[in-house]
Amino acid sequence: MNKILLLVHDDAGLASRLEAALDVARALDGTLLCLDLTVPIASVGADPLFGPMVLEPETATQAVVAARAELDRSGLRYDWIERRGELATELARVAPLADLVVLSSPRDLLFPAMHKAIGDTLVRANKPVLAVPGTPAGMHVHGDVLLLWDGSPGANEAMLAAMPLLCHAASVTVLEIDDGSLGLPALKATEYLSERGIANHVHQELAFGEKAGFLILEWIDTLKPAYVVMGGYSHARLIEGLFGGVTERLLDDCPIPLFIKH
């Protein structure tokens, strides 16, 4: 996980994305790919012939200038990529260059549209996403981690994709959620982690339907982990930005960074 893609756009989530990306890059000795994006926005009274969309101002805003200054002060390696266009489209073009994409939780950011951007990145670019809440709190890479496990290939892929981060964790709690269709048991995940010297333990819960989302949020409140690792849904609705119940609830309500892999 050497290349971390950071969305640099003047919005409510920029500060928290930047802080989380810097923490990950420091821990992994990685390089940041900074996507400086100018996005089309609705324009009142725009020419109907050319549509209602115009580009944001091309000059760097104070927030973007401050973000670049913080990158310079960090001493970390970074590349600066400037693009103009829709968020999901430009992410799809740049994401193949990265190993991890840092975006914002949709609840904390109405513009640009994060649900679609996260879905496209997970499915079309097939890259893991770190969705961070709007309040800057950083990414405590060396803290405790909650790994969500339902025995699916998606859960296994998420664990494998997160291994560069999990290797730095103080401990990993594997929360097995069984809705009656559990595939691979959580024991397999704990064995894999133990073989790599990662301290871990498992908790098992029964949950059906939307109850799983509430149950996971209760565990997050109890354990207070540094971040959560989970697999993402793969159906077409995800691409359209309409997430499955558990994923959607966590993206909207999770108070800590959420590492998702399709």
C-alpha positions in Angstrom: 0.0 0.0 0.0 2.5 2.6 -1.2 0.2 5.0 -3.1 -2.5 6.8 -1.2 -5.0 8.9 -3.3 -6.2 12.0 -1.5 -9.1 14.0 -2.9 -8.1 17.7 -2.6 -11.3 19.7 -3.0 -12.5 22.7 -1.0 -15.4 21.1 0.9 -16.3 20.3 4.5 -14.4 17.0 4.5 -11.0 18.3 3.2 -9.3 18.8 6.6 -10.3 15.3 7.9 -9.3 13.6 4.6 -5.9 15.3 4.7 -5.2 14.4 8.3 -6.2 10.7 7.8 -4.1 10.5 4.5 -1.1 12.0 6.2 -1.3 9.5 9.1 -1.6 6.5 6.7 1.3 7.7 4.6 3.5 8.2 7.6 2.8 4.8 9.0 3.3 3.0 5.7 6.1 5.3 4.3 3.8 5.9 1.3 3.4 8.5 -1.4 0.3 10.7 -1.6 -1.4 11.2 -4.9 -3.3 14.5 -4.4 -6.2 14.9 -6.8 -6.8 18.7 -7.0 -10.3 18.6 -8.5 -12.5 21.4 -10.0 -16.1 20.2 -10.1 -19.0 21.3 -12.2 -21.7 23.0 -10.1 -25.2 24.2 -10.8 -25.4 27.8 -12.0 -28.6 29.8 -11.6 -29.7 31.4 -14.9 -27.2 29.5 -17.0 -27.5 29.4 -20.8 -30.1 26.6 -21.6 -28.2 25.8 -24.8 -25.1 24.7 -22.9 -26.9 23.4 -19.7 -27.0 24.6 -16.1 -23.5 23.4 -15.2 -20.4 25.6 -14.8 -17.0 24.9 -13.3 -15.9 26.1 -9.9 -13.3 28.8 -9.9 -10.0 27.5 -11.3 -7.9 29.5 -8.9 -6.8 27.6 -5.8 -9.0 28.4 -2.8 -7.5 29.3 0.6 -8.3 25.8 1.9 -6.5 24.1 -1.0 -3.5 26.4 -0.6 -3.4 25.6 3.1 -3.7 21.8 2.4 -0.7 22.0 0.0 1.3 24.0 2.6 0.6 21.3 5.2 1.8 18.6 2.7 5.0 20.5 2.2 5.5 20.8 6.0 4.9 17.1 6.5 8.0 16.1 4.6 6.1 13.3 2.9 6.4 12.4 -0.7 3.4 13.6 -2.8 2.4 14.1 -6.4 -0.1 16.8 -7.3 -2.6 16.0 -10.1 -5.0 18.7 -11.4 -8.3 17.7 -13.0 -11.6 19.3 -14.0 -14.8 17.3 -14.2 -17.2 15.2 -12.2 -15.8 13.5 -9.0 -16.7 9.9 -9.9 -15.3 10.3 -13.5 -12.0 11.8 -12.5 -11.5 9.4 -9.6 -12.0 6.5 -12.0 -9.2 7.9 -14.1 -6.7 8.4 -11.3 -7.7 5.6 -8.9 -5.9 2.9 -10.9 -2.6 4.6 -9.9 -3.3 4.2 -6.2 -3.5 1.4 -3.6 -5.9 3.2 -1.3 -8.4 6.1 -1.9 -9.2 8.5 0.9 -12.7 10.0 0.6 -15.3 11.5 3.0 -18.3 9.9 4.6 -21.4 10.8 2.6 -23.4 12.1 5.6 -20.9 14.8 6.2 -20.5 16.0 2.7 -23.5 16.8 0.4 -21.3 18.1 -2.4 -19.6 16.6 -4.3 -21.6 13.4 -4.4 -19.7 10.9 -2.3 -22.0 7.9 -2.4 -21.5 7.5 -6.2 -17.8 8.2 -5.9 -17.3 5.5 -3.3 -19.3 3.0 -5.2 -17.5 3.6 -8.5 -14.1 3.4 -6.7 -15.0 0.1 -5.0 -16.5 -1.6 -8.0 -15.2 0.0 -11.2 -11.7 0.8 -10.0 -11.6 -2.1 -7.6 -9.7 -0.1 -5.0 -10.2 0.0 -1.3 -11.7 3.2 0.1 -11.0 4.9 3.4 -14.2 6.9 4.2 -13.5 9.4 7.0 -16.0 11.4 9.0 -16.1 15.2 8.7 -14.6 16.0 12.1 -10.8 15.9 11.8 -9.6 13.2 14.1 -6.8 11.6 12.1 -6.2 7.9 11.5 -4.8 6.1 14.5 -3.0 3.4 12.6 -1.5 1.9 15.8 -4.8 1.7 17.7 -7.3 -1.1 18.0 -9.3 -2.2 15.0 -12.7 -3.7 14.4 -12.9 -6.2 11.6 -16.4 -7.1 10.4 -16.8 -10.7 9.4 -19.7 -12.4 7.7 -17.7 -15.2 6.1 -18.2 -13.8 2.6 -15.5 -13.4 0.0 -15.9 -9.6 0.4 -15.0 -9.8 4.1 -11.9 -11.9 3.3 -10.9 -9.5 0.5 -11.3 -6.5 2.9 -9.1 -8.2 5.5 -6.4 -9.0 2.9 -6.5 -5.5 1.4 -6.1 -3.9 4.9 -3.2 -6.1 6.0 -0.6 -3.3 5.5 -2.5 -1.3 8.1 -3.5 -4.2 10.3 0.1 -5.1 10.8 0.5 -1.8 12.7 -2.6 -2.3 14.9 -2.4 -2.8 18.6 -5.1 -5.5 18.3 -7.9 -6.6 16.0 -11.4 -7.5 17.2 -13.1 -9.8 14.7 -16.8 -9.3 14.9 -18.6 -12.3 13.3 -22.1 -11.4 12.2 -24.2 -14.4 11.3 -27.6 -14.0 9.6 -28.0 -17.7 9.0 -25.8 -17.7 5.9 -22.4 -17.5 7.4 -19.7 -18.7 5.0 -16.1 -19.0 6.3 -16.1 -18.9 10.1 -14.3 -16.0 11.9 -11.8 -18.6 13.2 -10.2 -18.6 9.8 -9.7 -14.9 10.0 -8.2 -15.1 13.5 -5.9 -17.9 12.4 -4.6 -15.8 9.5 -4.0 -12.8 11.7 -2.3 -14.9 14.4 0.1 -16.4 11.9 1.2 -12.9 11.1 1.8 -11.9 14.7 -1.3 -9.7 14.9 -3.0 -9.8 18.3 -6.7 -10.6 17.9 -9.9 -11.9 19.5 -13.3 -12.8 18.2 -16.9 -12.0 19.1 -19.9 -13.7 17.6 -23.3 -12.2 17.1 -26.6 -13.3 15.4 -28.2 -10.5 13.4 -30.8 -10.4 10.6 -31.6 -7.6 8.1 -31.1 -4.1 9.2 -30.4 -5.1 12.8 -26.8 -5.8 11.8 -26.1 -2.2 11.2 -27.4 -1.1 14.6 -25.5 -3.9 16.3 -22.2 -2.9 14.6 -22.7 0.7 15.7 -23.3 -0.5 19.3 -20.0 -2.5 19.2 -18.2 0.6 17.8 -19.5 2.7 20.7 -18.4 0.0 23.2 -15.0 -0.8 21.8 -14.1 2.6 20.5 -11.8 1.3 17.8 -9.5 3.5 15.7 -11.2 2.4 12.5 -13.4 -0.4 11.0 -12.6 -2.8 8.2 -15.4 -4.3 6.2 -16.3 -5.8 2.8 -18.5 -3.8 0.4 -21.5 -5.0 -1.6 -21.0 -5.8 -5.3 -24.4 -5.5 -6.9 -25.3 -2.8 -9.5 -27.1 -0.6 -7.0 -23.7 0.1 -5.3 -22.4 1.5 -8.6 -25.4 3.8 -8.7 -24.7 5.0 -5.2 -27.5 3.1 -3.5 -25.8 1.0 -0.9 -27.0 -2.1 0.8 -28.5 -1.6 4.3 -25.5 -2.3 6.5 -23.0 -0.5 4.3 -25.2 2.5 3.9 -25.9 2.8 7.6 -22.2 2.6 8.5 -21.2 5.1 5.8 -23.8 7.5 7.2 -23.4 6.9 10.9 -19.9 5.5 11.6 -18.1 8.1 13.7 -14.6 6.7 12.8 -12.8 5.9 9.6 -14.3 3.0 7.6 -12.0 0.9 5.4 -14.1 -0.8 2.7 -13.0 -3.2 0.0 -15.3 -4.7 -2.7 
